[in-house]
Amino acid sequence: MVPTMPETPPPSPAIVPVILSGGTGTRLWPSSRESLPKQLLPLVSDRTMLVETALRAPPEAGFAPPIVVCNESHRFMVGEQLREAGITGARIVLEPEGRNSAPAIAAAAVLVAETAPDTPLWMMAADAVIADLAALHAAVLAAAAAARAGYVVTFGMTPTAPETGYGYIETGPALPGLPGVHAVTRFTEKPDAATASAFLASGRHLWNSGMFLFTAATLVGELERHAPAVLAAVRKAVAARTTDLDFIRLDRNAFVAAPSISLDYAVAERTTKAAVVPASLGWSDVGSWAALWELAPKDSSGNAAIGNVVVEDSRGSYVRSDGPLVAVLGLEDAVVVATEDAVLAMPRARAQDVKRIVDRLKAAGRKEATEHRRMYRPWGFYEGLITGDRFQVKRIVVKPGGRLSLQKHMHRAEHWVVVNGTAEVTRDDAVLLVRENESVYLPLGCVHRLANPGRIPLTLIEVQSGPYLGEDDIVRLEDAYGRG
């Protein structure tokens, strides 16, 4: 009788990074706004925070392509940034509405569980900084072993100060057979200063990084036990999903019925399967301008100067310009941030209070609270230059091959002047080529489209005139990007 060889166990599924990119980053206003939040900005390097996050899980290190869960309105920017960074195979899941982290990660887990429930999912925010990638990958491997054993694993950062802006994890005993992994004794959300000092002195408490690792099946099971309303709504949203170009669009009616709750509250603080991997990764959640000052290179006086700035006789300050020249003199421990349309100045110690300014601007109906002057679209971008009574002037840049929707306006006429490149303009039944230093007039109500048939960016100046100039005065008749 021929002895049978033992079966080779199937290889473990590769870890799938799940990047949550739904935040608005109001504490980093005026650079971060709802239209272009901090994770889509290059705040700590020449790459955006989303790209930095995705590149922490490269395929050559054994990671699967990422799943990115993002706001529907950011989908084209997310897709373009990943493409430009050479990140292929990503699945981009669109939230119809932000419902906090539990529904977002539940959508990814339910999606993966359809075909590979034992797959480990590494959940992380798109807007954190991690300096030590080797230590990160070692922590992820330890967490993955615990996840495959059925645990819901979080990552605890070794605290360096009695920080009151972070949650804390109290570590329990080491878990047998899982090197580097401990049980969780309890979670504490953002303690007061005295409690945070006691936590720091205890040696048992870690900052809660907000990163988790679990298998899709484990998370679905824990949601079933502890947050069934979240799971039920998300299951319906995933089952009724549609595909839109390269995007996975969750069903709106089902998804918005999910309770708005974080994964910490929904599962981590309730489960009996919680575990933690203590780690020192050079981690920061980049939650304020003060945090960015701590991360930034500084001069001999402790000043961080970014962009078009001049700093004189100042100490311990963060000065940033994304537009005009900013000069500061005689400041100490201050933050000054300028964009094309807004300037923020404050003591560095008040960095956590920026949201109060944003709330006031929103209450006053100021668009600077949520929108930048430059607005990105799948075909390129536009930015406002001048606004007056019954007219406004914009710069429009269309990338090669880009094309705006076939549209018309009910309240405005437009005049386009090409300053760089060649425009293909549809105007009612005619198709025109408009070259540099040429112009075309689009009367109110005419059906029109702008496209760039060339190999260089197309830049034009648009002059709008009429009694109403809002962006919602667009009747789309046809669109290459699936917009209604």
N, C-alpha and C positions, 0 to 999 in steps of 0.2 A: 504494500500500500504506500503510495507516494504521500509523504507528509505535506500538509498544506502550509503555506507560508502565512504568517500573520498579516492581516490587512494593514496597509500603511494608513494611518489616520489622515483624513483630509486636512489640507492646510487651513489654518485659521483665517477667516476673512480679514482683509486689510482694514485698518482703522480708517473710518470716514470722518474727516473734519467737518463739523457743522458750524458755520460762522453766522452769528446773529448780527445783522447789520440794519437794525430797525430804529436805532436811537436818533435823537435830534441834537444832542450835545449842546443844550442851551447855556451851560456854564462856560462854554468857550465862545460865546457871542462876543464880537461881531463876526469873527471868521467863520464859526459854525452856525448854520441856520437850517431850518427845516428843508429848504430847497437844496442845500449842499452841506450836510452834516459832517462832523469832525472825522468820521471814519473814511470819508471820501476825499480828505485833504492831506497834503504832505506836511504834517506838523512837526515830525521829529526826524525826518530824513527827506531825501528827494523822491521817495515813493509814498503813496497814500497809505494810511493806516490799514485799510482793507487789504491792500496788496502785501504789505509787511506781514499781516496775519496769515494770509493764504500761503505765503512762501515759507512759513514755519513748518509746513507739512508737505515736503516735496515727495514726489513719487519715488525718487531714488532711495529715500529713507523708509520706504514700505507703506506709504500712505496712499489711500485711494483719492481720486479727484474730489474736491470739496462740494458740499451742499451749502449754498449761501441763501439765507432767508432774509429778504429785504423788503422795504417799502415799495409798493407798486410804482410810485413816482420816480424812484431812483434806479429802476431796472436797467435802463440803457447805460447809465454811467457805470453801474456795477459790471455789466457785461463787457463794456469797452475797457475798463481798467484791468479786468482779469485777462482779456485778450491781449492787450498791450504788454502785460507782464509775462506772457507765454504760458498762462495757466489754462490747460485744456481739459475738456470733459466735465467741467463744473455744471452742476444742476442749480439753477437759480429759481427759488420758490418765492412767489410773490404773496405778501400779506395784503389782503384788501384793506385792512385797518390794523393799526398796532394794538395788540392785546397782551403785551408783556411777554416774558420769556417762556412761560410754560406752554401756551398754545403754539408758539413759534417752534420750539424744539419738538413738541409733540407731532407737529406736521412732518418734520424730517423723520422722526422715528416711525410713524405710521407708514410713510412712503417706503422707507427701507425695509420695514418688516413684511411688506407684501411679498418680497422675493428672497430676503436674506435676514431673518429675524435675529440670528446670532452675531450679526455684524456689530463691532464696537463703534460707538459714536463719540467723538471728542467734541464736546460743545464748548465754544469760546466766543467771546465778544470780539467784534471787528475793530475795537478802538482801544486796546491795551498795548502796553510796551513790555517786551520781554527781552532782556539783554543777553542772557546766557542760554543759547539754543542747545548746547550739549546737555546742560542740566535739565532743560525742558524735555528733550527727547528721552532722557533716562527716567524722568518722572512719569512721562506718558506710558512708557513700556511697563513700569511698575503698576500704574493705574489700570492698564489694559488687562494685565493678569488678574487683578481683582475684579474687573468688570466681567471677564469671562467666567469668574466664579460666582457671579450673580449679585455683585455689589453695585451700589450707586456711589461712585467715587468723586470726591471733590479734591481740589488742589489748594493746600493751605500754604500761604506765603509767610516765611519767617519775618515777624514784625521788627522794624527798626526804630519805631517811635510809638508813643501812646496815641495813635491816630483815632480820632472819633468819627471819621467819615467812612470807615470800613466796617463790615461785619466781621465777627470773630468766630473761630472754631476751636472748641476745647478738645484736645486729642485724648483718646483713651489708649488702651493697651495695644501693642502690636498684634496684628492678625497672623495666626500661625500659617506657615507655608507661603506667605505673601510678603517677601522682603520689601521694606520701605513703606508699608501700608499699615495704617492704624484704624482702629474703631473710632467713631465720633461720639464724644460724651454729650456735647450740646452745641447748638448754634446760638450766638447772641448778636442781635442786630444793632449796629452803630451805638456803642455805649457812651456814657458821659465821660468826662475827662478823668475823674477819679477811678472809675471802673476800668477804663482803658489802661491807666497806669498800673493798676493791679494785675491786669491781664499780661502786660509786658513783663512785669516782675516775676510772674508765676512760671514762665518757661513752658507752659502747657498750651498756650493759646497762639493761634495763627490767624493771619488775615484771610478772610474768605475772598478768593480771587474771582469767584463766579464761573470758573471753568469746571466742567464735569466730564466724566467718562463712564459710560454704561453701554450695555448692548441694547439694541432696539427693542428686543423682547422684554428685557428687564424694565425699561422705562415704561413701555406700554402697560405692563403688569402693575407697576406702582401707580401709574395714573389711574388705572382701573380701580385700585384700592382707595386711593387718597384724593383723587380729583376726577371723579367719573364724568362730571359735567364738561370739563375741558376735553377729555378724551372723546366723548360722544360727539361734541360739536366738530372737533378736528377730524374725526373719522368721516363724518359726512362731507366736510369740506374737501378732504383728499379724494374720497370716492367720486365726487362730482367735479373734480378738477378738469381743466382744459389746458391745452398747450397753445402758447401764443409765441410764434417764432421759436426762440430758444428758451422760453420761460415756462414754468409750471405755475399756472394761475389757480389758486385755491378758490373754491366757491364762496362768494361773498356772503350770502345770506347765512350759510352754515357757520362760517368762520367768525363772523361778528357776534354770533350767539355764545361763543366761548367766554367764560369769565376772564376778566383781565387780572392775571395773577402771575407772580414770578415763580420760577421753578423751585427756588429756595422755600417759599411758603407752601407751594402746592405739593411738593414731594420731599425735598431734602430734610426739612425739619420734622417730617411725619414718619418717614420710612424707618424700618428696623434694619435696613440694609446699608446704612450710610457708612462710608469709609473715607479716609483722608490720606493723601500723600503729602507729607511736609516737604517743602522745597524752598531753596533760595535761588531765584531766577532773575533777579534784577527787574522785578515786576512793578508796573504802575498802571493804574486804570486811567491815567491822564484825565482826571476828572475836573481839573481847574487850570487856570493860567498859572497858579502857584506851582502846580505839579509840573507844568512845562518848564517853568524857571528851574526847578530842581534837576530836570533832565538835560537842559541845554548847556552847551559849552559857555563858559563865562570868562570875562576879562579879570584883571588883577583886582578890580573893585567889586567883583561879584555881579557884574551886569551881563545879562544875556541880550545881545542885539541881533535882530533878525530882519533882513530886508533893507529897505531904503531908510536907514536911521543914522542919526548922529547923537552920541551920548557924551555929555560933558559934566564933570564934577558931580557924578551921581554914584550911588552905591546900592548893591543888592536889588537891582531893578530888572524887569523884563520889558523890553521895548521891541515891538514888532510892527512892521508896515508891510501890507500887501498891496500898497499903492503909492500914495504921496510921500514925499520926504517928511520924516518925523524927527524933530530935534528936541531933546530934553536936557534940562539944565538944573542941577541942584536937587534932584530927586533922590529919595532914599526908600528902599523896600517898596517900590511902586510897580504897577503894571500899566503900560500904555500900549494899546493895540489899535491900529488904524487899517481900515479897508477903503475902497474907493468911495463909500457913501456913509461911513460911520467911524467914530472914534470912541474908544473906551479908556478911561483913566481912573485909577483907584489905588488905594493901598493894597499891597500884596496880601495882607492878612484878611482882606474882605473878598477874596477870590471866590468863595463859596456863595456869595450873595448876588452874583451876576444875573441869576434867574429873576430877581426882583425887577431889574431893568427890563428884561424881555417881557415880563408880565405887564409892566406899565405900557410898553410900546404896543403890545397886542391890544390892551384895553383901549388905547387911543386910536386903534385902527391903522397903525403905522406899518407899512409893508416891510420896512427895514427889520422888523422883528423876525420875519420868516423867510424873506427873499433877498438874494443878492442882486446887485445891479446886473451881473452876468448870469444868465439863465441857460443851462445846458439842455440840449435836446438830442435825440438820436442822430440827427443829421449834422450837428455842430453846436453853435451857441449864438445867442444874441445878447446885446447889452444896451441899456438905455444911456443916451448921451445928454439929451436936452428934453425937457418937458415944459410946455407952455400952454396958453389958453387955446384949445382946439387944435393943438399940434404936438407931435413929439418926434424925436430923431433917435434912431437906433443904428448900431453897427451889427451886421449879420455876417457870420462866417459859416460857410457850408463846406464840410470836408469832401474830398474827392469821392465821387459816386453818390454823395448824399442828395436827398431830394425831399422838399417839404411836401405836405399834403396838398392835394388838389382842393382848393377852398374858395370861399368868397366871404365878404364882409358886408354887413347890413348898415354900418354907420360910419365907415371911413373909406377914403381913397388913399392910395399909396404911390410914392414916386421912388424908384430904385435907381441908384447911381453905382455902377461897378467901379471899384478902385483897385481890384487885383483879381486876376483870373478871368474866366469866361462863364457867363450865366446862360443857361437854357431856360427861357421863360415861356410858359404856356399862358396865353391871354385869350380867353374864350376859344375861338376855333383856330387861332394862329399859334405857331411855335417859333420863337425868335431866339437868335443868338445875340447876346448883348455883351460887348467886349469892354475892356478897360477904358475908362473915361467916357463911356456911353451910358445912356439912361433909358428908362422905360416908364410910362405912366400907366397905372392900373386904376381906372375909375371905380367909384363905389358900385358894388354889386357884380362886378365882372368875375368870372371864374378864372382862377389863375394858379400857377404852380411855379416854384423856383427849384432848379436842379443844377448840380455842378457836374458837367460831363468831362471835366479836365482832370489833370493829374496833380494839380496844386490846389491849396485851399482857395475858395472863392470868397472874396470880401466885398461887401457892398454897404452903402449908406441908404437907409430907408427913412423917408420922411412921410409920416402919417398925418392926415388932416381930417377933421370931422368932429361931430358933437360928442362922440363917445369913443374912447381909444383903449378900452379894456381888452385884456387877452382873451376874454370869453366871447368876444365878437368874432368868432371863427366858426363858419359852417363847413365842416370837413365832408367832402364828397367822395374822396378816395385817399387811402394812406398806406404807404409801404411798410409802416411800422406797427400796424394793428391798433392804432389809436382810434377811438370812436369820434 
